[in-house]
Amino acid sequence: MVSFGQIVIGPPGSGKSTYCNGMSQLLNQTERPCIVVNMDPANDFLPYDCALNVMDLVSLEKVMESEGLGPNGGTIYCIEYLHDHFDWLENALEPYLKENYYIIFDCPGQVELFTHITSMKGILGKLHKLDLRLCAIQLCDSSYCMDHTKYISALLLCLKTMLHIELPMINVLSKIDLVENSTLLYELSFYKEASGLEYLLENLNVDKFGIKFQKLNEAICELVEDFSLVSFETLNIQDKDSVCSLIKQIDKANGFVPFTQKEAYGTSKEIFASDK
């Protein structure tokens, strides 16, 4: 039987572990059994109950010491090691897959793992062969909308990741509760839709640095719009309605239909029912 889950990715500080904690709590409360798997070999502080932890297989600290690598190189080494020893993860997941648990994977913040390095993509391919249907959730700090240079960088990151990992993917502006519309040059809907990016160019080219790279800025904006793949959902992980709205989008992306999963989850109750 097919199981479902999420792979949570994004730059450091985007709120991945906080997201995994909040999302898993809500899913468990709404009668959808859920576990979180920590895939980050450097994540010493976990705010959630971790069912499986890659640090039980390989430790970044030990890798850095034995191989003479820095944090980024060590993390890549750890993920390659996990790829080569995937049977460890497969065996650990087996009882949860048999019981059709919803599985959330909390991933490292090194973006190169999801833009051009093949080991993580290989792991995702092996998970797919286990009949685990995943949706990638890429978190970007919503404060990027207040700095158009960072916003354009986030668009490029999202686009490159979508093209590389080849999974259904939802880009999310996290921590949206910390951003006030008054601090944004345009309406929030503009940043969510990520279209009409030529309006950003005037703001990008206001100083000597921006003018120097004016043609590059124009080319980047055209590239993102030509693919027409990137858009954003917004999220306040402390707001149940916000999280439920995102869950609906995730379920559409990976094909989960709550009313047809009675055999898997033991209930046909609509998970998005309002509070009692």
C-alpha angles and dihedrals in degrees: 000000000000117000127200137217151137135256108211116207139162143119121301112284096024091115103255099149092043089050092050090050095050095041094049092048093052094045092050090048091053095055096261106123108226139179132188123224117201109219095172111099090196099050103110096162115060117180091193135062102268115214094184128017125193088209086074086066103035133005122212091211092056092044092052090050097045099038100034093236132146124236096275096043090043092053092050089050090052093051091048088050090052089050091052091046097040091139087076091059093041093053092046092050096045099090092047093048090051090055091045096240117178105243127208118193116206105206135197120270096235100116093199088073088068101034107052114341110100103208096082091044087053091052091051090051091053091048089054089056087058088064090253109146109206136190118200116228112198113194121205123181108251089221086079087077089069091058112050093198090059091042092056089047089053091051091053091047092051093047094048092047093049091052094046107045096038097211132127100273137192120195113212133196099216128200089031090159088071094058120081120201089230089067093055124087091216135024116285090246088066091060092044094053094042093206132123089040091164086082088068094058096077090055093043094052100051098106136045092263092052093046090051090058098034095123091047090051090051092048092050093051091048091049094053093046094046091059090045092196105114124088133137141233118205126232140192102182090200092059114081093202091053092051093046091051089054092047089057090055092047092050090052090050098052098032101250113154112191095205093054097048098077093119092050099044104023095239140071092203115136104249093210097061115138121258116285 
